[in-house]
Each structure stands twice: as structure tokens, then as C-alpha cells.
Amino acid sequence: MSAIVNETPARLRCGDRVIQEILPVLPGSIRRLVSALPPFVQEKVEEFRIRQERPLILGLSSGDHFLSVKGQLTGLRQEAYQVTQNDMEQLIQLISGSSLYALEEELRNGFITLPGGHRAGITGKAVLDNGRVRTLKYLSGCNIRVSREIKGAAAPILPYLLDGRRGIYHTILISPPRCGKTTMLRDLIRQISNGIEELGFPGVNVGLVDERSEIAGCYKGIPQRDVGIRTDVLDGCPKAQGMMMLVRSMGPGVVSADEIGRREDVEAIEEMLNAGVKVLVTAHGSSLAELACRPALGQLIRSKWIERIVILGRSRGVGTVEEIIDGRSMRSLGVK
Amino acid sequence: MLKLIGAAMVVAASGLGGLAVAGNYSRRPRELRTLRSALQMLETEVVYSATHLPEALARVAGNCDRLVEPLFSRAAAEFAASTGITAANAWENALIHYYPGTALKPQDLSILRSLGSSLGRSDREDQVKHLHLAMEQIKSAMAGAEEEAARNVKLWSYLGFLGGLITVLVIY
């Protein structure tokens, strides 16, 4: 199976809009520099790393680059634009919609979801209350992760995940960070939820627990990303609790969640497996062997309940499908 | 006859001028009072409902006295009109439009300005402190304004007409 092609016209059109969504939350001086970048560079920006009194760094698919005071990408640190305290203050106001007081829960979690489903991670000084983080202050670092919707990203793997007209196999997507795991999951959910005419798949109700608001990118409860017509989103809810809530309340055919790993997540998934609901989840990891070493996830894999294990990587670009494994027989389905 | 009409006009003009000055003195305490209660509404929105600031400003505009409504509705509109605007900018722009049409003094404006620079920038506790500080400052400005009004409203109401009469007498 080939790498997911990045440079499709659809992607370029999508990217255009994406950068326009990010620009309003950048402080004036940085906004001007980013606007000055050629469109084909803007398309490739995956991350903005903005740290007070330090150089501004853009994360591109080809690697990290400094942004110079002239608005060009550079490898030289001394040419890089230095982020000022004023920039940082403006940035925090803009990403919080001047409502920092209303985002205490988000600050506790260390990120704010922006309109358009992009995510701004924040660091600063933690204020503790009985040993737990109450909030953050002196906010001094921010990482804006650009969320890109690539419709059709999941098309190459879908035939392997569908169990005839009945539904999908219990599936887990595995990949290291920044390999397109969330993008792939989002498109899978969208297609499964809408139905896939060419494969004769009618579409099922999907319950999505979007703990970190990354998949549906909900802004004030409304999904900003296309997650399909039959998808119910439980936004910002802890995964284990959310999965149980969805099964009880919404009667989904498929329950989905991103980045599972804690023991309670795996316990909740085991409940799902026994409740006649299909499971579609993702986890951090670069190989099956690595996953098997993790206490909770390893047990889930060994139980052989999971029917399809999809391994993603970057060997031929972001979102490369490295391998699809039959979870029962542990044999590769010959995808690599 | 013509002289009589002229004299009446001088008295009327001067009298109305005096009444306008008196009106300003009596308007300022009213404006300060309504501002204070509007800020109280904003505090409720911010602290108890944790409403996002643009929405909170719009709600206050919908419920407050019409004397201060333009300030809050303008600030909310500034947010709605342009993306990438901070609360401080939106509030400042609203103040620029609101202030000239009011009886407020420069010291009242500076209270509102310094409140604007801290709006939405910190956690709830801190926002409460800033809002309370502004309300306290407005309260003390209100006491001064009421005292001034009591002194000056009557004075200017009479002074206008009397000034007009004196002018007429001098001309004759």
C-alpha cells in the first residue's frame, strides 16, 4: 500500500483555509511574518512553537525551521525572530478569546482548542492545590498544532477494516506522534459514519469520545471537523467514562477514542468488546512489539480481541500505512 | 418690538446654555451609577457563569441601562467584527466612540481604560479584583460627582438665565 499522498489538490485547497483559521490567533508581528510566507510553505506548516524570549520555530513536514525577521524560513538561529513578552501576552489573549477566566479546565489540561479544531498547548508555572494542578500562570510557551482534515486519507485501509455489511472489525491504529494518526482516525470515522457507497457499506452510528477535542475539534460543543452524519461526539470527556456513557445513552455501532493507554481505558474497551459494540481506537507506539510491552495495551493485544492492527509511520511521508495485521492470527495482511 | 424679541432670545439662549451645563452635572452621577451596575452584571457573567467575554459584553449590553448600553454593545460588536482583536483593543475602541457623548470626566475615562487593559487576561479571582477595584473607584467618583451636582445644578440653572438678563440690561 502506498503512502498517503500529501500534495493532492484537495489538500492544498484545505490548507489555504487552514492557515486563515490560525492567523487571527497569532499576535500582530508574528501574523505579519507568517502571512508573508509563500502559500506552498504555509501549506506545510504543522506546528508553531512560540516561546517567550526565544526564537520562533515553525514545524514543517520536512522538519523544524526558524522564521526570520524578514518573514523567511531560515536555519540560522541569529536571524530568527525573537518572541517578545508582548507577543506572548497578545497570543494568550487571542487564543483564549480574551476569556482566560472561562478556560480554567483547559489550563489545567494544558491546552486550548481553537476555532477550526486546532490545538494550542500551553506551558507556564503550575499553581497547585492539594498537590494537583489548579491552573497555570506566567504563561510563557505555546505550541499551536495545525489540525488538517484530509478527506479520503483512510480510503486505502478501509477495505481491510470492513466486516462485510455488518460493520467494522475491532481496530487499533498505532503510530508515533505526528504520523497522521488522528487525521486517519477522523477520516475513518467520517466514512464509516456516512457509509461508503463503492464498498456497499451503509454507514453506522459512531460514538466518539474526543477527550482532547482533537478529532472532531469541537468549539463550544459543535464539531468543526467533518466526522460524519451518524457520529455523536462526547467532547472533552475522559475516555473510559465517555465510552461507557455513549454505549448506555446513544446505542452506537462503533465506539471510537484517540490515544488510549491507561488501564481504565483498556478496561472500558474490554467492556465494549463484550457489549457487541465495535471498537476503533488509536495508541502511541511505533511497532506491535513496543505496544506489547506496555502493561495495559499489551494485555489487550494478547487477548486477541482486537481484529485489525494498523501501523502508521512516516517512511514515505506522513500517514504512510506501514502494515495491517490480523489481530487474531497475528499475520500481516500483506500491506507493507 | 424687535428689541424685545432680541432680548427674549438672548435670555433664552443663555438660559438654555446654563441648563445644558447643569444637565451635564446631573448626568454624570447617573452615568457613573449605571456604569457601576453594568460592571456588576459583567462580574456575574465572568465569575459565576464563566461566559466568554464577547458574549458576556453582549449580554450586559442587552440588560443594562440605555445610558451605558452603547459602550458594551460597541465592545461586543468590535469582537464580532474583527477576528484577532484583544479585549483591551475592543474596549478601547468602544470607549473612543462612547466617551465624547457622555458627561464623564477624564478621570472616569481612565478608570474604564485601566479596567479594559486587564479584562479577560487572568483567572476568575484576579478578574474579580480588577472589576471590584473599578467599581470602588467609580463609587468614589460617584460621591464626588453627586456633591458637585448638588452644588452646581441649581447654580447653573439660574446662572444661565440671570447672565442672559444681565447681558440684556447691559446692552440696553
Contacts between the chains, C-beta under 8 A, distances in Angstrom:
chain1	res1	chain2	res2	distance
A	23	B	84	7.1
A	24	B	83	3.7
A	24	B	84	3.7
A	25	B	84	7.0
A	26	B	84	7.7
A	28	B	84	7.9
A	31	B	84	6.9
A	89	B	121	7.5
A	90	B	86	6.2
A	92	B	121	7.5
A	93	B	86	4.3
A	93	B	87	6.5
A	93	B	88	7.5
A	93	B	120	6.7
A	93	B	121	6.2
A	94	B	84	6.2
A	94	B	86	6.4
A	96	B	120	7.1
A	97	B	52	5.5
A	97	B	53	6.8
A	97	B	54	6.8
A	97	B	120	7.8
A	98	B	53	4.7
A	98	B	54	7.5
A	98	B	79	7.8
A	98	B	86	5.7
A	98	B	87	3.4
A	98	B	88	8.0
A	98	B	90	7.6
A	98	B	119	6.6
A	98	B	120	3.5
A	98	B	121	7.4
A	99	B	51	7.9
A	99	B	52	4.2
A	99	B	53	4.6
A	99	B	54	7.9
A	99	B	56	8.0
A	99	B	120	5.2
A	100	B	120	6.1
A	100	B	121	6.0
A	100	B	122	6.0
A	100	B	123	6.6
A	101	B	46	5.8
A	101	B	47	7.7
A	101	B	50	6.6
A	101	B	120	6.9
A	101	B	122	6.8
A	101	B	123	5.5
A	101	B	124	4.5
A	101	B	126	7.8
A	101	B	127	4.9
A	102	B	46	7.8
A	102	B	50	4.3
A	102	B	51	6.8
A	102	B	52	5.3
A	102	B	53	7.8
A	104	B	50	7.8
A	104	B	123	6.5
A	104	B	124	7.2
A	135	B	123	5.7
A	137	B	122	8.0
A	137	B	123	7.6
